[in-house]
């Protein structure tokens, strides 16, 4: 039995692990690489193994860095089932179509831009996959509830447990028949930070022979929620009341947008912020928020209570969802008083790029970064203090204030990750630290070894098979 990591090894995006056992071969996640120019090349080179040998695909959750290559996988010939939680399946029906639409539009824009500049390359830019290919891939999705085992392939039993990261996110537990015995593999997926709004806290497991653990924030601690709220209140008040500008919040449409809405509404309810006009400019975020309301049984109790308050006080934290392009463009005429939440979370695609183009050069406005920014992404460059950025071929000066509010992360920090690992009754035979940039992964491996006393903690190399001993 062996495990090969084709992404998210020494980096955060592109999650994809290939498990080969004596009776089957399958993928755990099939994610898109994100961040910087190298991501496009990586996505084109991904899935460069025999897809005909795959018997199943299991998905931890719907974020594109874990699911975004599913349409390409199917377009290249995979014909098996793709298993996920019911909420993840519903989210993917929104997200994969949206991703394909954005890719088609950006390829169209690039070709039009090159023709206008008389750039001759001998070939046109093409999307990684089309809307039609995304639609075809949805037919392969199979939903499953939390806590109920199923058999995706011969000699394999799978159970999904709540990962507390976003709606439908799962820890994957696999019981694999191997050599006359059963081995247990656990894939953490992305683990949520405990005691955060909207979703429930991550489930805990007690046993694993082999474990894959994420390390996005494996080298640091998040600020306590009170300090995070203090930071957010300062940024909002300084922008809206002192500078009298707009607040732009790049946020992932799934999970982060809903969490930000509820955090802001809670601050209004507590009297720490005045009435807010919140505009969510992302059709996908609108659709996923509507979907989230249908899955309120997966929310924590505090969020259900806050939603009831919002419905009773509709003018206090008003939320408007923008669908039409014309309505989105009209937001450019509002120079103060708006809180605009828009995708993508790393600022590399979608409508948020237009809002950045129109607000980065304005000293009255502020950009509030509330999630992880991968190396090479536009969001990362803003966090690192870029004075100019390029948007749609235009050089834009950065005069707006840039705030980074790390405490709102949907990923567990080092302390929470170690606490989750502490629930295992004994160390796994082998532990693989994945889904973290090299520095974070190395720091977390050291923390596991020193704090928990575990051995056989590995940092896998992309593309190299790891025999499971």
Secondary structure as GFF3:
##gff-version 3
##sequence-region A 1 469
A	DSSP	beta_strand	2	7	.	.	.	ID=ss1
A	DSSP	beta_strand	16	20	.	.	.	ID=ss2
A	DSSP	beta_strand	25	28	.	.	.	ID=ss3
A	DSSP	alpha_helix	38	45	.	.	.	ID=ss4
A	DSSP	three_ten_helix	51	53	.	.	.	ID=ss5
A	DSSP	beta_strand	56	58	.	.	.	ID=ss6
A	DSSP	alpha_helix	64	67	.	.	.	ID=ss7
A	DSSP	alpha_helix	70	75	.	.	.	ID=ss8
A	DSSP	beta_strand	82	85	.	.	.	ID=ss9
A	DSSP	alpha_helix	86	116	.	.	.	ID=ss10
A	DSSP	alpha_helix	131	138	.	.	.	ID=ss11
A	DSSP	beta_strand	141	144	.	.	.	ID=ss12
A	DSSP	beta_strand	150	153	.	.	.	ID=ss13
A	DSSP	beta_strand	156	162	.	.	.	ID=ss14
A	DSSP	beta_strand	170	178	.	.	.	ID=ss15
A	DSSP	beta_strand	181	187	.	.	.	ID=ss16
A	DSSP	beta_strand	210	214	.	.	.	ID=ss17
A	DSSP	alpha_helix	225	237	.	.	.	ID=ss18
A	DSSP	pi_helix	238	243	.	.	.	ID=ss19
A	DSSP	beta_strand	247	250	.	.	.	ID=ss20
A	DSSP	alpha_helix	256	269	.	.	.	ID=ss21
A	DSSP	beta_strand	276	281	.	.	.	ID=ss22
A	DSSP	alpha_helix	283	294	.	.	.	ID=ss23
A	DSSP	three_ten_helix	296	298	.	.	.	ID=ss24
A	DSSP	alpha_helix	301	312	.	.	.	ID=ss25
A	DSSP	beta_strand	317	322	.	.	.	ID=ss26
A	DSSP	alpha_helix	325	330	.	.	.	ID=ss27
A	DSSP	three_ten_helix	331	333	.	.	.	ID=ss28
A	DSSP	beta_strand	339	342	.	.	.	ID=ss29
A	DSSP	alpha_helix	352	359	.	.	.	ID=ss30
A	DSSP	beta_strand	366	369	.	.	.	ID=ss31
A	DSSP	alpha_helix	378	383	.	.	.	ID=ss32
A	DSSP	beta_strand	388	391	.	.	.	ID=ss33
A	DSSP	beta_strand	394	397	.	.	.	ID=ss34
A	DSSP	beta_strand	401	404	.	.	.	ID=ss35
A	DSSP	three_ten_helix	406	408	.	.	.	ID=ss36
A	DSSP	alpha_helix	414	421	.	.	.	ID=ss37
A	DSSP	beta_strand	430	434	.	.	.	ID=ss38
A	DSSP	alpha_helix	438	447	.	.	.	ID=ss39
A	DSSP	pi_helix	448	452	.	.	.	ID=ss40
A	DSSP	beta_strand	457	458	.	.	.	ID=ss41
A	DSSP	beta_strand	465	467	.	.	.	ID=ss42
###
